[in-house]
Amino acid sequence: MDIPLTIKDAAAALRANEITSVQLTEALLDKIRALNPTLGAFITVTEDGARAAATEADAKFAAGIDVGPLQGIPFAAKDIIATKDAPTTANGLILDPAWGEGYDATVIAKLREAGMVLLGKLVLNEFAIGMPDPDKPFPMPQNPWDLERSASGSSSGTGIAISAGLALGGLGTDTGGSTRGPSSFNGHTGMKQTFGRVSKFGCVPLGYSLDHINPMARSAYDCALMLQVMAGHDSKDPTTVDVPVPDYAAALSGDPSGMRIGLPMQYFFDHPDLDPEVRTAVLAAVKELEAAGAIVKEVDLPYGGEAKDANQIIMYGEAFAYHRPDLGSRYDVYGRYTAEVLTRGALIGASDYVQAQRFRSFFKAKVAEVMADLDVLITPTSPSPAPRRSEMSPEKQLAGPSFTGQWNLTGLPAMAVPVGFSSNRLPLSMQIVGKPFAEATVFKLGDAYQRLTEWHLAVPPIAAAVPA
């Protein structure tokens, strides 16, 4: 039995009686058992719960009940999001074991109601920050394209699970790029929607004013199906916005004709640390969209580096506020990298935080001005392909460029889309940035590109070698 690669294809197969949800779920559980010891994607696998949910989905199909395209589709969630049938650890030993006990985060409840099958909880950088610590009792995430390379973070387990085909959809979180980075390094699609579009109730916070919970999947189409269910106002989360949620999939025509794309060359394309192969691949993808009818122009968007710094100042300040009691009393219980990064927040004063927030308002206005006659901006997602883990450090991450945190600062939707491979066969990615609450436009362009190419369907050799 061939396991469908995408949610879209699996949904079609379920409705054509080519496969059952139970068969699909068992096949993925088998694959998890085969690959997870090497790849380190899952902390907890909820086999019994997954089988029960798959059985229920099949029973509904048999009774003629179809609640939507996610019915019977297996997914997994970053282990920073509460689930009633599995513990939440945030990949650390600090969090109270009772945290999140007995209830689902709003996004989990919505996806279950839509018929999705939860396979388990996924590895992350501890508390969604820092780097993996091999001395802690959690799986070490491995990039399925090259086990010596980083899977990025903090949603590393979700990125691995989607790339290796251990789940058809997944949930990540993103405060400065933690959904888009893993999507970039692992070679699939990841969407950070507009701030306030999706409830964060039931998720351990990192940066209160920057956090997002996001869909991750192979394709823009699949992410659109998930966001359709996840989006909406939630009285349990005061940061959610009560605005209509459009039918995202209905907007996916495959035609980018007339769509207006801006290329912010300063910082995003001319930074000296941008890998030439990344730059070439992203510009080649833009050329393909232009050949298909999109309108492309270079735009002047200054202050990209300052926006990255402002995002980090706010993130470290807000993270320190949350973790300060535990850092003071149980510093050594944190992973070594997590403790080091979190304590940076102690060096940020009230004036630094206020100035970063003032710049945030200024930069949001500047971006809105630049995008006034555009539909989207396109940038690289990551400055380079996945680096070797042995070459990484918190200091390098702090000092290097980032092309993702700017869009947490502004709250704009931004989606990572695969655009090819480096000369040593590592995934490359572009980022599509939209206007506030214009996820449908971002999905439309990403889906159009993915109908022209098949980079998002590439499977790592380690996963392809596992028999279905």
C-alpha positions, 0 to 999 in steps of 0.5 A: 500500500502506497501512503499518500504524500499529501493531505489532499491526496489522502483525503481523495483516497479515503473518499474513493475507498482506496484506503481507510483511516485505520490503514493509513494510521497503522502505516504511519505508526509503523513508519514512526516505529521504524524511523523515530529512533533515528530521526528523533521526531516524536516524544510521545506516540499516542497509538491507542488514541490514534487507532480509536480516532481513525476507527471513528473516522471510518465509521462516519465515512461508512455512515455517510457522514463527512465533516470535511477534508481533514476527516481521517487524516493523521497529524501530530503536534509540537509538545508545547501544545496541550492535549488531553490524552498525552502529557505536555513537556515543552521538551524540558524538565521544568514544566509542571507535569500537571500543566495542560492535563486533561484538556485540549488546546483550542487548535487541537480541539478544532482539528479533532472536531474536523476528524483529524487523528492525533498520532502524538507529540513532537520534539522541539527546542526546549520551551521553543528557544535555545538549541537541543541539549544531548544531556537531557532525556529527550530525542535529539532531532535529526535532519532526514536529508542529512543526519549531521545537519540541523533540523532547525527549530524550534518546531524541529520535530514537526519539520522532521515528521512532515518531511519523512512522512511520519505525519501528513500534517503537523502543528508548529509554533513561531515566535521568530521563525520557528515554523518557517525555519524547520520547513525550510531545512526539512523541505516542505511548506509551513505557514505563519498566519497573521497574528490574532488569526489563530488561538494560542489558548493551551500553548506554553508562551515564549513571546506573548506578543509574537507567538503563533500556532501554525500548520505545517504540511507538504503543500500550501494546499494542505496548510490551507486546509488545516488553517481553515479549521484552526482559524477564528476568534476564541474567547479564551485567547484575548489576542485573537481577532474576530474577523471572517475566515475565508474559504482558503482552498477555494482561492487556489486557482493555480494561476498567478497571473496579475499577482504583484510581487515585491522583492526587498533586495536590501538585507534580504537579498544582498546580505553578505551571509546569504548563501549564493545557492539560496539566492539563486534558487529563490530568484529562479522561483520568482522567474517561474512565477513571472513567466506564469504571469505574475508581475515582479518588481524590486522594492526599497524596504530598509531596516530589515536588520533592525527589525530582526533585532527588535523582534529578538529584544521583544522575544527575549524580554517577554520570555524572561518575564515568563521564566524568571521565577524558575530561572532564579530557583531552578536554573540548572534544570533547564537545558544548557542552551535554553538557560543561556538564551533565556537569561539574555532577557535579564540584560534587556531593560524597560527602555530597551523593550519600549524602544523596540516596541516603538520601532515595531510600530514604525516598521509596520507602517513602513512595510504597509507603505511598501506593500500598498501596491503589492500583493506579496513580498518574497524573500529567502526563508533561511540565509543558508541550507541546513548547517552541521549541528557541530558548527552551530551555537547560540552566539552564531544564531544571535549574530547572524541574519534572519529573514523571518523574525521581521514578520513576527514583529509586524504580525504579517502572514508568511509562508515557507515554500521549497524551491529546490536543493543545494549542490549537496542535496539540502532543501532550499526555501523561499518565503511569501509574505502577505498583507494582514489577514491576506493568507488566501493571497499567500496560499494562492501564490504558493499553490500556483508555484507548487503546481509548476514544480514538485520540490515540495513532494521530494522525499528524503532517501532515509524515508523512501527506503522504509517499505509502505 
